[in-house]
Structures are given as C-alpha cells and as structure tokens.
Amino acid sequence: MLPARHRLRESADFASAVRGPGASRAGGRLVVVHANRTDARADLPPRVGFVVSKAVGNAVVRNRTKRRLRASMAGHVNRVPTGWDLVVRANPAAAQASWVELDAALGRQLEKVTCR
C-alpha cells in the first residue's frame, strides 16, 4: 500500500500529470506512465495515481489489477525523484500478466519517463 503522501487524489492533479505543460509519457504493452514535474512541488515527495478502465475487465479484474499495480509501485516509489506526479494507466493486457511481467514493465516505464 502506498502511504498517503504518495497518493494522487484530485482530478485536477490527474489532468495536470496527463495533459499539463511539460507532461511526458512512456508506454508499453502492459502499462502507460504519464508524468509531470512542476517547480511548485520540487521538494515534495512524488505522488502516484492509477487508472484502470473497463477495457481491462470486470470490476473484480480491474480492482485486482489496480491492487497489483499499487503494490508494485510501492517498491518503485523510493526511486522516483521528488516533485513528480505520476499517473499509471493499465492496458487490457495487464489483467493477464504475471506479477514479474507487470513489475518489470512498470519499472521500465518509470525509468523512461523520469529520466528526461
């Protein structure tokens, strides 16, 4: 579980991470990671939000996928520099992926998006 200080909660923050000025994106078969870094949050811990649409599966599958992504992100969040807002979007293939595949895919996309 991600600590409260690492959670992205407001819809405006989600929109800023996805479409805001300076936003970047890295995607693969399993996940897409949107990121934005602003000067106003330069010294604050990174925040992460998750998007798992109905295309991934029914409610049970979506919730399981979101829990797995959250657990994977808990292991990666300490390597994300301060000031970043991230939105992790699951693609439909993420529902059938193994834990190792999902964790590796998330790690790869985080590296791409935060190393500008």
C-alpha positions as CSV (number, residue, x, y, z in Angstrom):
1,M,0.0,0.0,0.0
2,L,1.2,3.5,-0.8
3,P,1.5,5.9,2.0
4,A,-1.0,8.9,1.9
5,R,1.8,11.3,1.0
6,H,2.4,9.4,-2.3
7,R,-1.2,9.3,-3.4
8,L,-2.6,11.5,-6.2
9,R,-6.2,12.3,-5.3
10,E,-7.6,15.4,-7.1
11,S,-8.9,15.2,-10.6
12,A,-7.0,18.4,-11.5
13,D,-3.7,16.8,-10.4
14,F,-4.5,13.8,-12.6
15,A,-5.2,16.1,-15.6
16,S,-2.0,18.0,-15.0
17,A,0.1,14.9,-14.9
18,V,-1.5,13.6,-18.1
19,R,-2.0,16.8,-20.2
20,G,-0.3,19.6,-18.3
21,P,2.6,21.7,-19.6
22,G,5.8,19.7,-19.6
23,A,3.9,16.4,-19.2
24,S,5.6,13.3,-20.6
25,R,4.5,9.7,-21.3
26,A,6.1,6.3,-21.7
27,G,4.1,3.3,-22.6
28,G,4.3,-0.4,-23.4
29,R,2.1,-3.4,-23.8
30,L,1.0,-3.6,-20.2
31,V,1.1,0.0,-18.7
32,V,1.5,3.6,-19.7
33,V,3.0,6.1,-17.3
34,H,2.2,9.8,-17.6
35,A,4.4,12.2,-15.6
36,N,4.7,15.8,-14.8
37,R,7.2,17.7,-12.7
38,T,6.5,21.3,-11.5
39,D,8.6,23.8,-9.7
40,A,5.9,24.2,-7.1
41,R,6.3,20.6,-6.0
42,A,10.1,20.4,-6.4
43,D,10.8,19.4,-2.8
44,L,7.7,17.3,-2.1
45,P,7.6,13.5,-2.4
46,P,6.3,12.0,-5.7
47,R,2.6,11.3,-6.0
48,V,1.0,8.4,-7.9
49,G,-2.5,7.8,-9.3
50,F,-3.9,4.8,-11.1
51,V,-6.3,4.5,-14.0
52,V,-7.8,1.1,-14.8
53,S,-10.6,1.3,-17.4
54,K,-13.5,-1.1,-18.1
55,A,-11.5,-2.3,-21.1
56,V,-9.2,-4.2,-18.7
57,G,-12.1,-6.3,-17.4
58,N,-15.0,-6.5,-15.0
59,A,-14.9,-4.9,-11.5
60,V,-13.1,-7.9,-9.9
61,V,-10.3,-7.9,-12.6
62,R,-9.9,-4.1,-12.5
63,N,-9.6,-4.0,-8.7
64,R,-7.1,-6.9,-8.7
65,T,-5.1,-5.1,-11.4
66,K,-5.1,-1.9,-9.5
67,R,-4.0,-3.6,-6.3
68,R,-1.1,-5.3,-8.1
69,L,0.0,-2.0,-9.7
70,R,-0.2,-0.3,-6.3
71,A,1.9,-3.0,-4.7
72,S,4.4,-2.8,-7.5
73,M,4.6,1.0,-7.3
74,A,5.2,0.8,-3.5
75,G,8.5,-0.9,-4.4
76,H,9.5,1.6,-7.0
77,V,8.3,4.9,-5.5
78,N,11.5,5.5,-3.5
79,R,13.5,5.6,-6.8
80,V,11.3,8.4,-8.2
81,P,12.8,11.8,-7.8
82,T,11.0,14.4,-5.7
83,G,8.4,16.7,-7.2
84,W,6.9,14.2,-9.7
85,D,3.2,13.5,-10.2
86,L,2.6,10.2,-12.0
87,V,-0.4,8.5,-13.4
88,V,-0.2,4.8,-14.2
89,R,-2.7,3.6,-16.7
90,A,-3.2,-0.2,-17.2
91,N,-3.7,-1.6,-20.7
92,P,-6.0,-4.6,-21.1
93,A,-3.1,-7.0,-21.3
94,A,-2.1,-6.1,-17.7
95,A,-5.0,-8.2,-16.4
96,Q,-3.4,-11.4,-17.7
97,A,0.2,-10.5,-16.9
98,S,2.2,-12.3,-14.2
99,W,3.5,-10.3,-11.3
100,V,7.0,-10.4,-12.6
101,E,5.9,-9.1,-16.0
102,L,3.8,-6.3,-14.5
103,D,6.5,-5.2,-12.1
104,A,9.2,-5.2,-14.8
105,A,7.0,-3.3,-17.2
106,L,6.2,-0.6,-14.6
107,G,9.9,-0.3,-13.7
108,R,10.9,0.1,-17.3
109,Q,8.3,2.8,-18.0
110,L,9.2,4.7,-14.8
111,E,12.8,4.8,-15.9
112,K,11.9,6.1,-19.3
113,V,9.5,8.8,-18.1
114,T,11.6,10.2,-15.1
115,C,14.9,10.3,-16.9
116,R,14.4,13.2,-19.2
